[in-house]
Amino acid sequence: MKTFLTKIAQLGSIIDVTLLSSRGEGLFFYSNSRELPAGKDSEARWSEIITSLGNPVTADFVFAKGRYFLQQTTIGYLIVGMQNDSNLNKVRIACNAVSKKLSDTSICKQTLLKLLTDTEELLKPHVIKELLPLADRSVASTLLSLLGQRDQFKANTRDKLLLFICQALGYCKSPEAIEPLQTLLATDKGKLGQNVARAAQIAILQLKESQSQMPTGQSIRGQSRSSQSSHDRPTPSSAASPKNEKTVSTTARNRSSVPNLPEAQQISELLINGSKNEAMTLLLDHISVAAKSRNFIKAEHLRNWLIEIDSMAVGEIIRAAEIIEEERKSAINNEDLNTWQKLIDNISAEAFSALYHAFTRQKFNTGEMIVQQGDLESTLFFINSGKVQIQMTCGGKSEPVSTLEAGTAFGAEAFFELSVWTFGAKSLGAEIFLLSHDVFQKIVGHYPALEAKLADFCRQPLQSQPLFARGRKTRRHHERKTANNRVAFGLLDEKGNEAGRVAKGDLIDISQGGLALSFHASQKKAAANLLGKKVQFSIFCRNTEPLVSRVGIVRAIGSHDPIGNLYSMHVEFDQQLTPTELRRIGVIEKAPS
């Protein structure tokens, strides 16, 4: 990990590289500038900035003396400072590779153990704090090694470091630590601070307690000789060649993720035989071939495999990303680039390239309906050439409300907000790029800010049309009234019978023709599955009034409070409510929305 971070620091224009823990404490500092010293001031400054940004997954912003890129990881935040943006894309790729690798708990633990061994003494207590949730025998082994070096600790950090070592050993459930801790208390009695001595005593008690709870027949090493695993049992090959053991274990760990491709067998054999460098070179060659043949899905699969084989191979990882990106850009013709320049300016060239190669291209004849009002269609439409007429149906009559031209997109409401189509779209002779919701979800994982930027771009053309805005208002036939009654609801099958368990929510507003309510769902996908379904509703009334029941169709699902998994459901009744029923519900008058 330290080598990887140092390699990032060696890229051109880098000012500094910082790794902060989830607590905002420094785990690693590397600075090429004397003007930016590491320490408490630096930690506090970055913690304040990250908090003010709302703890983002990634962030990219400019300071007076340069540019910074932040990447959230399972450990904390990786922060890279640059004099300019000449290597910004390389930094993004490298940081993303680090984040992806650290999501594996075992690799995260190995990384922290390496940091504990290599990092400066002042930062070691911070690393030990991050290791506490991962405490086990391997952590205990590294901590005991560090404890054995205590005579070399600096006076100003000695007590603090010993305190954290003792506390962490108590959680490792490793009986081997009891004797070294007893030795510490016996030989360093006059040197130990009161807190350190107490921590050592408590750790010994914890370890003895965990030892007493071991199954009968288990040895001091943690398992009986007969049950010793192959992982703990040395073999001739592992004793003679530690390098080969590491290569084979890495290959075995990644075997489940080996792409199902013709090239995979040859590369796997090279890895098993310990020829990792040759395997990496061959992988790069295949990535280049796949990218040049416009098979970008295959190229990405191979690149992900390269990262899993060796996340520290910064040069190869960056080169693979550059090969794919260069070929993606060259595959976009200049005419299309000109058409979509405004979109590119909004979302970045890299994000547009990913979208472009995910599009499905389709031509629509003049007069052909692309989508009908009321359809359930989770597709986003990008007009590459020609024109599209937007229509709204009200009172059985369809009227045009806007005409969209090349370089614009439509369908944001149904795509991003999970609703039926509230308007129709008719081709006036157009070539359109189609983007499915499932494909988009795979892309947005690599570009966290893409969804919000794309949604804003797609909404702009229609939001600026007064006829469209007026048409949306006139579609509401009945006055909506606010309410806070509880509502029970359950799905119905095609025959009108109950098809699942009954859930409950709270009214947001209600009219004669429908209602909106809020409800909890464990996942967005579960909420989205209600769209277009027939549902039975029972509305609780005031006092002892009987329930008001209706069947309705779910026309839209919205994110009411994503943090609390709270969603909104918008429903059209199959039979209008009567004024008497509205009075029983006890609605409050509200101006038409």
Sequence and secondary structure as in RCSB ss.txt:
>XXXX:A:sequence
MKTFLTKIAQLGSIIDVTLLSSRGEGLFFYSNSRELPAGKDSEARWSEIITSLGNPVTADFVFAKGRYFLQQTTI
GYLIVGMQNDSNLNKVRIACNAVSKKLSDTSICKQTLLKLLTDTEELLKPHVIKELLPLADRSVASTLLSLLGQR
DQFKANTRDKLLLFICQALGYCKSPEAIEPLQTLLATDKGKLGQNVARAAQIAILQLKESQSQMPTGQSIRGQSR
SSQSSHDRPTPSSAASPKNEKTVSTTARNRSSVPNLPEAQQISELLINGSKNEAMTLLLDHISVAAKSRNFIKAE
HLRNWLIEIDSMAVGEIIRAAEIIEEERKSAINNEDLNTWQKLIDNISAEAFSALYHAFTRQKFNTGEMIVQQGD
LESTLFFINSGKVQIQMTCGGKSEPVSTLEAGTAFGAEAFFELSVWTFGAKSLGAEIFLLSHDVFQKIVGHYPAL
EAKLADFCRQPLQSQPLFARGRKTRRHHERKTANNRVAFGLLDEKGNEAGRVAKGDLIDISQGGLALSFHASQKK
AAANLLGKKVQFSIFCRNTEPLVSRVGIVRAIGSHDPIGNLYSMHVEFDQQLTPTELRRIGVIEKAPS
>XXXX:A:secstr
 HHHHHHHHTSTTEEEEEEEETTS EEEEEES TTS  SHHHHHHHHHHHHHTTS SEEEEEETTEEEEEEE SS
EEEEEEESSSTTHHHHHHHHHHHHHHHTSHHHHHHHHHHHHHHS GGGHHHHHHHHGGG SHHHHHHHHHHHTTG
GGS HHHHHHHHHHHHHHHHTS  GGGHHHHHHHHHHSTTTS HHHHHHHHHHHHHHHHHHHTS TT  TTSS G
GG  TTTS  HHHHH HHHHHHHHHHHHHGGG  SSTTHHHHHHHHHTT HHHHHHHHHHHHHHHHHTT HHHHH
HHHHHHHHH TT HHHHHHHHHHHHHHHHHTS HHHHHHTHHHHHHH HHHHHHHHTT EEEEE TT EEE TT 
   EEEEEEEEEEEEEEEETTEEEEEEEEETT EE HHHHHH B  SSEEEEEEEEEEEEEHHHHHHHHTT TTH
HHHHHHHHHHHHHT HHHHHHHHHT  S  EE   EEEEEEB TTS B S  EEEEEEEE SSEEEEEEE SSHH
HHHTTTT EEEEEE  STT   EEEEEEEEEEEEEEGGGTEEEEEEEESS   HHHHHHHT B     
